[in-house]
Amino acid sequence: MGPYRRARPAAVALAVVLLVGACTSGDDDTSASETETTAAAATGPAPGVTDDTIKVGVTYVDTQALVAAGLQYDLGDHQAVYQALFDDINDQGGINGRQIEAVYAPIDPVSTSPAEEKCVQLTEDEDVFVITGFFLADAVVCPVATHATAVVGGEMTPERLEQAQAPWITWLPDTDQPEAVLRRFDDEGLLDGTVAVWAAARDQEEVDQHIVPVLEDLGAAPVATASAVAPADDQAAQQTETMTFAQRFKDAGVDTVVLVGPSGQGWPTIMQSDTSYRPKLLFTDLLGLTAFSTNAATTDTSVLEGAVAGGGYGPDQDRFEEPEMQRCIATLKDAGIDTPEPKDVGDDPSNQPYQAAFQACPDVALLKATLEAAGDDLNYGTFAAAMDGLKLTIPGDPTERTYGPPPHGDGDPTAYLYTWDEDQKAVVREDS
């Protein structure tokens, strides 16, 4: 398997923990030269690294698998986009003199087995140094924990971080983001009413460990919580369940419902037909609101009157126009890759060819910055050290981030608020 075989996972984890502690303890005025010396002195496994190359694994959504499952999505040509960005880096001399050698692994998102197979392919057969790209929920645990392989991307949770056996950094928000959104809601006086919480069963852990404690801390303890457990393919059961919750909320005088996670779309999907109960809806994740409002099956968006959502920078057109994203788009255009603007692709929510750039541009920017900061002596020790104090503006988000040990492994992205504009039939960012 080559000379850079990984050390025992426990040993790798211990080395990373000690390294991060050494880089963050003591005098805050540590000079840049001292930091560079610490990084250079760090050691650890270096799979997929030679004097001339760095082997990088890339996962992405296999749209052909979606089509086979009857889902006609156009999400762009992910492999072409990633390769164009890697080619641009290599043409400019690579990373500290090393060329990036990409290994691609398309993932079928409707099944868990292919993700496991591709994980083994990249970590064992290809022995890559780092994997970036698409990770569906717990799929990131396979490389970063089971196979002790570094990851750039994926959604961090305390539970996944506890299992991690290799360096991990991401641009996607971790579980701090919903908490930041709730505090923004409170700042705006949106939690002054009688509050209840609704979530799909998949988000119940987040409700128990993050949402409810923060609401209690803000003096907005929910008078009721509800966890939707009806099967996704049983619409009748979903209807009955949600209506039952709604009646309970109504009887309790609830005028504000906090909808947790991307699955927050479930509430308005059911309740759009019931005009007798229209509480204010607060989405902790913008995707919950937009998934409902852009769904071709949605018949009445008036259920969203007064709705507010929190999330990352957006909407999509603004992400596209953000300066760092535009620099990335320019690189793709130079490579002959057409990346249409979101406003120009029509109203079909399955037609989103710009999503390949939205995934690859942040991935590659964060990967490049971390690899460069790791220095010439590239290994998991220097890679982990490079994450501490790294400052970067992620393509698609204009606010600079500062990275550090967990819970700062996502760079602490800004939580933005969005209101629903019924006249425009669109979300509007508060500062726009």
N, C-alpha and C positions, 0 to 999 in steps of 0.2 A: 504493500500500500504506500510505499515511498518513505523517505527519511523524515518527514514532518508529521509522523503519526501523533495523534492527540495523547496527552497525558491522561491519567485516570481522572474522570469527571470531578470527583471530590477535590483532588489536588488543584485542578484548574480553577474551581470556584473559590477555593481558599486563597489562591494566588491573586485572583482578581479582587477579592474583598480586601486583602491586605494592601494591595496596590492602591486602590481607591482611597482607603483610609490614610495611607502615607501621603497621598497627593492633596488631601483636603484638611489634614490636621495641622495644628501649629499656627505659625504666623501667617496672617492673610496677605502680607506684603511680599510673599515669595516672588522673586524676580522671574522674568521670562526665561533667562538662561538657566536658573535653577530648575524650573519646570521641565525644560528641554532635557537637562541632564538626568532628571528622574525618569522621564519617559525613555530615554536612550538606555538607561541601566535596567529597565524592566525586562523581564524574560517571560517565556511561556511558549506553548506550541505554536507552530507556524505552518499548518497544513496548506497545501496549494501555493506556497510561496517559493520562488526560486530567485536567483540574482536578477532575472530579466522579466519575470511574469508574476501576476497575482491571479489566481483562479477564483472567479466569482460566480456563484450560482444565482440564477434569476428565475423566480416563479411568477406566473401570471395566469389570469383567467383564460381558460380554454374555451373560446366562444364557439368552436365547433361542437364541443360537448353540450353547450347550451342549446345550440340549434337542434342537435339530436334529441334533446329533451323537450323540444317544442318551444323554446324560448329564443325568439329572433332578435338578438341583441347585436348591435354594432358598437363595439367599444374601442375600435381602432386596432392597429397592428402593433401589439406590445413588443414583440421581438424586434421588429424593425426600428421602433423608437428607441429601445434600450441600446441596440447595437449602434445606432447613429450617435448616441451620446458617448458611448464607450470609444467609438472610432475617433470622435472629436478629441477626447482626452488623450488617446494614444498618439494621434497626429501631433499633439502639442508636447510630446515627450513622455507621456504616461504619468504615473504617480511615483515621484522620487526616482525616476529612471526605469520603473517597471511598467510593462504593458499589461493592460487588463485583458484577461482571457475569459470570456463569458461562456457559461454552460446553461442552456435554457431548459426549463421544465414546466410546460403548461399544466395547469391544475384544473380538474373537473370539479367545480364548486358544488355540484349536486350529489357528490359522493365523497366519503371520507377516505376510502381505500386508496384512490390514486394519489392523494396528498401524502399519505404515508409512504407509498412506493417511490414517489419523486424525492421525498426527503432522504430515503435510504440511498437512492441513486446519487444525489448530490453530495451527501456526507460520506458515504462509504465507497461507492464506485469511483466518483470523480474526486473525492477528498478536497473539496473547495475550502478556501480560507473563510469566506463569509457568504451568507445567502441574503438576498434582498428581494423585494417584490410583494406578491400577494400571499397573505396568510389569513385563512378563515378561522376566526376565534382561536381555539386551543391548538390549531395546527402548528403554531410557532413553537410549541413546547417540544415537538419532535426534533428540530435541529438544535435549538439552544439548550435543551435539557438532556434529552435522551442521547443525542449524538455530540453534545459538547462542541457545537459549531457556532461561531459568531453570527449575529443577525443584525441587519439594518432594516427596520420597519416592524410591522406587526403592532398589535394593541397590547400594551403592558397592563397587567393587573398585579396586585400584591402576591396572589397565589402563583401566577406564572413566574414572576420574578424570584420567588422563593425557590423554585425548581431550577432556575437558570444555572448552567454550568459553564457558560462562556460569555464573553462580552456581548452586550445588547444595547442598542441605541435606536431610537425611532423618532419620526416626525409626527406620527399619529398621536392624538391625545390619550393620556392614560386616565385612570379613574379619578384623578384630581379635576379633570375637566368638568364633569357634571356638578361637582361640588362648587367649582368656580362659577358655573352658570347659576346655581341656586343663590349664591351670594350676590350675583348681579341682579337676579330677580328681586332680592330683598332690598338692594340699594334703590331700585326703581319703585319700591312700594307695592310690588305685585303679589306679595305674600301676606298682605294685610287682612285678607278675608278668612273664611273657614276653609281649610285645606284638606284635601284627600290625595292619595297617591294610587295610580294605576300602572301596572306593568305586566308584561308577558312573563311567564314562568322563567324563561331563560335569564331574565334580569332581576330575579328575586334576591339573589345574593347582593347585588349592587344596592337594591332598595334597603335591605337589612343593615348592611355594613357602611353605607355611604349616604344614601338619600335621607332616610329617616333621622339618623344622628345629626346631620347638618341642619335639617329643618328644625329639630328640637333646639339645637344650639342657637338658631336664629329667632327663637320664640314663635315658630310657626309649626308646632307639632301637629301632624295630621290627625284628624279625628277618625279617619278610616284609611285602610290600605286594601288593595285588591290585587290578586295575582291570577292572570288569565291562563287557565290550563287546558281549555278546550282544544282539540286537535285542529291543526292548521287546515286540514282538508274537510272539516265538518262545519260548514257555515251556519247550519241551524243551531248547533251547540254553541258556537261563538256568539250568535245573536242572543240566545237565551241567557248565556252567562253574563255578557256585557250589560244587557238590559237589567238583569238582577242587581249587578253592582251599581248601576246608575240609580236605580230606585233607592238603594241603601244610602247612597251619597245624598240624594235629594232629601230623603227623610231626615238625614243628619244636618241639613242646612248647608251643605257644601256648595260654595260658589266658585271655588278654584280647584282645578284638578291638575296635579303634576303628572305628566306622562313621561315615563322613563325609557330612555334608550331609543334606538332606531325603530323598535317595534311599537313605539308610541302611535304609529299610524293606525293601529288596530282600533283604538277608541273612536276616532272620528269616522272611520270606515263603517262602523256599526251605527253610531249615533247620528249620522247625517240625516237619517230618515225620521228621527224623533225630535220634533221642534218644541216639545213640552219641557225639555230640560237642556239648557244651554249654558253650562258653567264656563268660566274663563279657562282656557286650556294653556298650560305652560309646558312646553316640550323641552326636556333636558338635552335633546339631540335634534339638531336641525333636520336631520335625515327623516325623522319621524313625520314632521310636518310636510316636507317636500315630497316624500314618498306618497302621501295621501293626496296632496294637491295636484300632483302630476300624473296620477294613476288614471288611465283611460276609463276605468270603471267608476270613478268618482262622479256623482251626479249633482251634489249640492255642497259647495264650499262655504256656505253661510255658517256652518257649524264652527268655522274657524274665526268668526268675528271676535276681535279682541285677543286672539291667540298671539303668544310670544314664544319664540324658540331661541335656544342658545346653541352655540357651536363654533366651529372654526370659521376662518375668513371665507366670505362668499357674497352673493351666490356665484354660480359657476362662471358667469360672464366676468364678474369682478376678479375671480381667481385667474381667469385667462388673461386679463389685462394687467395684472400685477407685474411690476417691472422685472423681477427675477424670472417669473414664468415666461415673460415675453422674450427674455434673453435665451431661454431654453427653446422656446418655439422657433426662434430665429435659427438656432442650430439645426433644428429638424428641417426647416424649410431649405436651408443650404444643402441638406442631404437629400432633398427631393421628396420629403415626406409631407404630405398635405395634412394640416391640422386645422380644420375649420373652427370658427368661433362658435360657442354654444348658441348665440343668438341667431346663427345662420343655418341651424340644422333642422328647424321645424319643431312642431309640437309633439312629435312621437317620442315618448320617454325612453323607448328602446333604442333610439338613434342617438348615440353619444360617442362619436368617434374620437372626441378629444380626451376621453378618459384614459387612454394609453399614455398621453403626455402628463395628465394629472397624477398618474401613478409613478411613471418613470422619472420625471423631472425632479421631484422631491427626493426619491430614492437615491438617484445618482448624485445629486448635489450633496446630500448628507454623507453618502459613502465616500465620495471624493474628498470632502473636507476632513473626515475622520482619518482616512488613510494617509493623507498628506501630513496631518498633525502628528501621526504616529512616527514619522521620520524614516530614515533609511533602514534601521534595524526593525523590520516589521515582524511582530509576533503578537500573541494575544495579550501580553503584558503591556507593550507599547500602545496597542490598539485601545485597550481599556483606559490607559493613562490619557490618551488623546481626547477622550470623551469629557474629561473633567475640566470645565472652564471653556469648552469649545463654544464659540459664538458664531451664529449663522442665521441668515435670513432665508427661510425655506421658500422655494418657488411656490407661489400661490398664497403666501401669507406675508404681508409687508412688515410685520413686527419682528424685530430681531429676537432670537432665542438664545438663552444661555444654558448649556448642558452641565450636568453634574451627576453624582450618585443618585440612585432612586430615593425619593420619587421625582427626580429631575431628569430622568432618562429620556423624557420627551421634549426637554427644553422649555417646559412650562408655557405652552402656547396660550395666547390671549383668548379669553372667552368673549365672543361677540354676541350681541342680541339682535333678533330679527322680529319684526312685526308682520302680521298678515294684512295685506291691503286687498280688500274684497273688490274694489273697483278695478285694480290692475290684475287681480287674480295671481298675485305673486308675493313673495316675501321681500321685505325691504330692510336692509341693515340700518340700525339706529343711527350710525354716524354718517350715513350716506345722504 
